[in-house]
Amino acid sequence: MKRDRQGRYVTISTVGEKAKAFVPAPLPPHPPIDWTPDLRSKFDQALLALGRLDSVSTLLPDTSLFLYMYVRKEAVLSSMIEGTQSSLSDLLLFELEQEPGVPLDDVREVSNYVAALDHGLRLLEEGLPLSLRLLREIHGVLLSKGRGSSQTPGEFRRSQNWIGGTRPGNATFVPPPADAVMECMSKLELFLHDQPEPTPVLLKAAFAHVQFETIHPFLDGNGRLGRLLITLLLCSESVLREPLLYLSLYFKTHRQHYYELLNRVRQTGDWEAWLAFFAEAVIVTATQAVETAQQLLALTSQDRDKISTLGRAAASSLRVHRALMAHPIATSGSLVEETSLTPATVNKALGHLEQLGIVKELTAQKRNRLFSYARYIEIISRGTELPGRSG
């Protein structure tokens, strides 16, 4: 089926030269998607994988513990795509007010991402629909501190931006001119609210992500917010009870192909190739998330069994172990706060956990000692390792 370019070019004049900016056609695509048996089957598999992922949240003894770390993993990955050099351990150290091993701006950006996602989910829970207001609010938090804070946080851009290259004339892609952003985004908002017609939610997420990246409505943070949009949409329409699906690792692994597919949609209207890629991303990512949850469940259950052999010391050691599931890098001081146990009891429990091989001490000092639930971090960190750095 032949579909034309999904939008139009307009000539812009900026930084002393003329260039062509792309204004996308509103969603849904016309003519409609050509649902081959293969593509239909891929989407069915993706929905099944999402269902399995959603049910994981009922298996976990405490979803909030898993979620706390999982959201931080996504923040690290999504920020890595934008070039930050923060590992998951760096973020945990930063949150403990310890010195991470990378530039503070990098970790601050990742920390902003966690805060932005939390803020978006809270607003959805309070009844604010997924809307332009919600996206601007999340963006305001995402760019509140650090490098992006000078890039008009929380406001749609009022100047031209471009992707790749040093100026619009040699860029790989030039999004719509600033005066077209509001109209493009308003039409995207209508589409999110099932106007002009209802769209199944997973398909809606696939379409909306491309449209958002094409409009590139902010001066900075578009990639991170466009990836968050997928998760927020699945949560707002109750496909997921908890924000457990993040496609950043898949997009990062297949980065070149991802960008090519976005451009093919714009240039030739090949939505089908993008949808097959998107469905595969959901299948792979949801399956990995289920496996991670199961591995963490097995690890923590094994470790609890070991701790149960400690006799009288078992009760306090189990409390410290539980606190380490929430914050797998901790100081004895932060564990005292978390567990309400005395410093002496926490230190004794940490000694037991070290002997059992559950906890590793990261520092060799008498005061402000740092402890790590190393296997837990190792399982959840998979895929976030930085080249040339271990740990």
N, C-alpha and C positions, 0 to 999 in steps of 0.2 A: 504494500500500500504506500502511495506517495504522499508524504506530508511535507509542506514547505518549511522554510525558516520560521522559527517560533517567535517572531517579533520583527521589528524594523530598525534600520539604522538612521540616526540623525547626525548631521554634521555639527560639531561643537568647535568653538574657538577657546582655547585655554592655554595658559603659559606660552602665549605668542605663536601658537601654531594651530592648524585645523586638524581635527581627528574625527573618526566616526564612532559614536557611542551607540550601544545597543539597548533598545527599549523592548522588553519581552511582551508578548501577547498575553492577555489574562488567561488564567486557568479556568476550566480544564482544557486539555489539548483538543484541537480540531484538525482532521477528523478524529474520532475516539480511538483508543488503544486497540491494536490488533491482537486479541488474546489468542495466541497460538496455544496448542495443548501443552507445550513445554513451559511457556511463560505462566499459564494458569497453574500448572503443577508446582512451579517454583513458589508462587505466592501462597498456594495451599500449604506447602511445607514450611514456609516462613511463619504463617499463622499458627501452625502446630507447634513450632519451636518457641514462639512467643507464649503460647498457652503453657508449655512445660516450664518455661522460665517464670511465668507468673505463679505457677503452683509451688515453685521452690520457696517462695516467701512464706508459704504455710508450713513447710518442712522444718525451716530453721527455728531453733529454740528461741532465738532473739534476732529478728530481721534487722533491727536497728543497728546491731553491732556489725553485721555483714555490710549493711548499706553505708555505714559511716566510712568504712575503708574503701568500699567499691566506688563510691562517689569521688573519693580522693584519687583513686587510680585513674578514673576518667579525667579528672582535672589535670593530672600530670600528662596524660596522653594527648588530650586536646590542645594543651598549651605547647607540648613538644612539636606538634605539627606546625605551630607558628614560630618555632625556633628557640623556645626556652630550653634550658639545660638543667632542669630540676628533676631529681628522682623522687620516688615516693618517700624514701627515708629523709630526704632534704625537707620535704613538706612537713613531715611529722616532727622533725627537729625544730623547724620554724614555729610550729604551733605550740611547741613546748617552751618557746622563747630561748632555744639553744641556737648555736651558730651552725647554719647549714654549710655544706661544702661548696656552695655555688653562689653567684651574685644574688644579693637580696632581692633585687628587682624581679629576677626569674621566679623565685619562690613566691614573692608577693602576688605575681600574676596568677599563679596556680591557686593560691589561697583565695584570691578574688573570685575565681571560677567556682570554687566550692560555695562561697557566700552567695554568688549570683544564682546558682541552681537552687540552693535552700530558699532564697527569697522568692523565686518563681513558683516553687512548689507550695510555699506558704500562701502566696496570693491565690493560687488555684484552689487551695483548700478553703480559703475564705470566700470563695465564690466569684472571684474575678475571672471572666472568660479569657481564653487564649486570644489576645487582642494586641493591637499596636501599642496600647498603653502598657500592657504586661511586658512586651518585648523591650520597650524603652526603659521601663523600670529595671528589668534584669540587666540591660546594657549599662545603666547607670551604676549598678553595683560591680559589674564585671570590670569596668574601667575606672573604678573609684580611686584606686591608689596605684602608684607605680608608673610604668612607661606610658600607658594609654590615657593617663588622667588629663592630658592637655588636648585630647581628641574629642572634645564635646561629648562627654559621657551622657547617655540618656537622651540624646537628640539626633534626629535624622540629619544627614549631612546637608550642608548648604553650599558645598563646593564639589568640583569634579574629583573623582578618584579613579584609579586604574589598577590593573593586576599585571604583574610582570613588567619588565622594562623600566626605564628611568623617567619616562614621560608618556603622555597619551599616544604620541606618534609612533613609539616603538613598543607599546604594551601588547601583551598577549590578549588582553580583553579590556574593553572600556565599558563599564556599566552605564545605566541611563544618566542623562544630565540631572543636576540637582533639582531643577524645577519639575522633573517628571517623577521624582522619588515618591512623593506623597500619594500621587494618583496610583502608581504601581502598587504601593504597599496597601492602600485602601482596598484595591481589588483583590489582593492576596488575603486580606482579612475577611472579605466577603466569602472567598472560597473556603477558608478555614471554618466558616460558619455555615457551610453547605449551600451557599448561593453562587451561581444560579441553580445548582443541582446538588443533591447529596453525593458524596464520594466515600467509598469504604475507607476506614481510618488508615490502614497501612499504605494504601495507594495515595491517600491524601498526604501522608508524611513524606512519601517519595517525591511527589510533585512539589510540595511546599518547600522542601529543602533546596531543590534546584532553583526554584523561583526566587527564594530569598538570596541565595548566593549570586544569582544573576543581577538582581536589583542592587545588591551590596549597599544597603541603605545607610550604613554608618561609616565614619571615617576609619574606624579601627574595630577589631573584635568581631567582624562579620563571620569568619570561619567558625569561631567558637560558638557564637550564638546560633548559627545555622545548624550546627550539629546538636546543640541543646534543644532546638525547636522540635527535632524528631522525638526525643524522649518526653518532652513536655506535652506534645500532642497525644502520644500514646497514654500518658497518665491522665490528661484532661478528659479523654474519651473512655477512660476506665478499661482499656485493653490491658494495662498493667496497674496493679494496685500500688506497686512501689517502683521508683525510677531505677530499674535494673538493666535497661538496654542502652548501651553506648556503642556507636559504630566507629569511634575515632581510631581504634587500633586497626580495624579492617581498612578504613580509608587511608591510614598512614602506611600500612603494608602495601596497598595497591594505589599509591598516590598518583603515579603518572596516568594510569588507566582511568582513575576517578576524574582527573581534570579533562582528559580526552573525551570522556562520556558527557560531561557537562557541556563541553563545546559542541559535541555532535548534536545534542538536544537543541542548542541555540541555532546552529547552522543548518541542520537538515531535518530537524523535528524527529530525530530517532529516539523517541521516548522508550521504545521497547528494549533497546540495549541497556539503557540506564536502569529500567525496572528489573531486568534480569540480574544485573549487578547488585542492585539495592536489596532484592530478595535474598540473594546469596549472602550478602553482608549480614542480614538479619539472622539467617539460619546459622551461619558460622559463629556469630557473636553470641547469640542466645545460647547455643550449645556450649560454648566455652564458659559462659557465666554459670550455667547449671553445673558443669564439671568443677569449676572453682568452688562453688558453694558446697558441693558434695565433699570435695577434698578438705575444705576447712572444717566441715562438720565431722569428718572422720578424724582429722588431726586433734581437734579440741576434745572430742570424745575419748580418744586414746590417752591424751594428756590428763584428762580428768580421772581416768581409771588409775593412772600412775600416782596421781596426787592422793587418791583415796586410800593408798597403802600407808600414808604417813601417820596414821593414828591420830593423836590429839592435835597435831599441827595441820591436819587435813582441812579443817573448816576455814581457817584464816588463809591458807595457801590457795584454796579454791576461790576465795574472794579476790585475791590478788591476780589469780589466773584470769578470772572473768574481766577484771579491769584491764588486763593486758590484751584481751580480745577486742576491747573498744579502742585502746590506744597502745598498739604493739611496740612503740618506743616510749619509754617512760622513765622518770626519775623516781627515786624512792619517795621524794617529797610529793610528786604528783599522785603517786599511788596511795599515800597517806590520805590526801584530800579525797581521792576517788572512792576509797574503801571505808573511810572513817575508822580505820584501825590505828593503833599507836605506831610511831616510827619504829620502835623496837620489834613489834610484831611483824610489820611489813618487811623489815630487814631480815628477820628470821625466815619468813616465808620465801623471800627472794633467794636466800641461801639454799633452802630446800629445792626450789624450782631450778636453780643452777645445777645442783647435784643430780637432779633427775634428767638434766639435758634439755629442759624446756626453755630456759631463759639463758641468754648470754649477756655478760656485762660488757658494755662498749668502752668503758673508761676504766682506768686503773688508779682512780683517786679515792681519797677517803670521803670527801664531801661531794655533793651534787653528782653522785654516780648515775650513769645512764644504763638502762637495761633494755634488751630487745627480745621480743618473742620472735626469734629468727625464722623458724620454719613457717610461721603464719605470714610473715612479711614476704618470704620467698614465694609462697603459693600465690598470694594476691598480686605480687609485683610482676608476674610473668608478662612479658611484652613491653614493660616500661624501662627495661635496662638501657642505660646510656652507653654508647660505644666508648671503650677505653676506660670505663669506670666500673668497679665492682661494688656490690653492696647497695 
